[in-house]
Amino acid sequence: MAKPDSSDIDLKMAETFGEKPKEDEDEPEEKPAIDPKEEKKNTELERSKWRSRRKMAWIALLAEILVTVALFVAPIEEKRISIISEAIIWFYFSMSSIIGFYMGSTTWAYVGKSRGR
């Protein structure tokens, strides 16, 4: 019995899942023409989003640093710090989440660009 060709398998799977089989994978797909003004607007919007995300991450990092310095330098009684310790922990967690999200999404976008997504 002859071993099935990979194109036969692809065709059979496409029929099974109700997809149209690809005729020729070497031909690039035609992309619709994008208006240059619309493209510029989208590019500026993306830049604005990344600027805002970066600003938010920097503000979160600076807030963590300022709170840490304030806890060590300010003359606050240990009893008062122990009362608000839970809020301080949540503050650090939320600020670190913002910073981590920015770093992760930046890395994800960079990897996506290098893979051509």
N, C-alpha and C positions, 0 to 999 in steps of 0.2 A: 504494500500500500504506500502510495506516494505521500510525502510530507506536504501539508498544505502551505501555500505561499503566504507570506505575511500580508500581502494586499488582499488575499481571499479572506483572511481572518478579520482584517479591518472592515471589509465590505459586509461580512456576516454580522459583526458586532454592530455596525451602523444600522443594518436592517433590523436587528433585534431591538435596539433602543430607539428606533424611529428617527434616526438622524440621516441627513443627506450625506452620502459618501463624498469625500474630497476627490475631485477629478485629477488635479495636478498640484502637488504641494510646492513645486518650484516657483510657480507664478505668485507674485506678491498680490495681496488683496488691494483693490482700489479703495482709497480712502476718499470720502467726500471732501470737496474743496471747502476750506475754512476761510471765512472772511478775515483779512488781515486786522481789521479793527476789532473783531470779536476775539481773535487770537491774542492781540495785545491786551485787551481787557481781561481775558482769562489769566494771562501771564502776570499781570499786575495784581490781580486778585490773589493768586497763589503766593506771590511775594509778600503781600500784605498779611496773609494768614501766617506765613512762616515768621515774619517779623514779630507779629503779636505773640506767637507761641514762644519765640526766643525771649522776648521781653518778660513774659510771664515766668519762664524758667529762671531767668536772672533775678527777678524780684523775689521769687520763692527762695532761691539760694541765699540772697542777701538777708532776707527775713530770718532764715535759720541761723545765719551767722550772728545777726544782731541780737536775737533772743538768747543765744548761747553766751555771748559776751555779757549781756545784761544780767543773766542768772549768776555769772561768776563775779561780776564787778559790783553790781548794785547791792546796797546794804539791805537785803531782804532776809527776814527771819526764816529759818529752816522750816518752822511750823507752817508758815504761809505757802512756801514752795511745795510742801507735802500735800497741802489742801488742793492746789491747782495742778498737781503733777499729772493727773489723768488728762487734763486739757492740754498740757504741754506735750504729752506723748502724742495725742491726736494731731496737734499742730505740726509736730515734726513728721508724722506719718503722711499727712496730707501734702505738705510742702515737698517731701521727698517723692511722693507719687507724681506730682506735677513735673518735677525735674526728670524723673525716670521716664514718664510718658514722652516728654520732649526728646530725650536722648534716643529712646526706642523708635519713635516715629521718624526721626531724622535718619537713623540707621536704616530703617525699613525703606524709606524713600530713596536713599542712596543706593541700596542693593537693587531696588526695583529699576532704577535708571540704568545701572550697569548691566542688568539682564535684559534691558530693552522693553520693559513693561510700560 
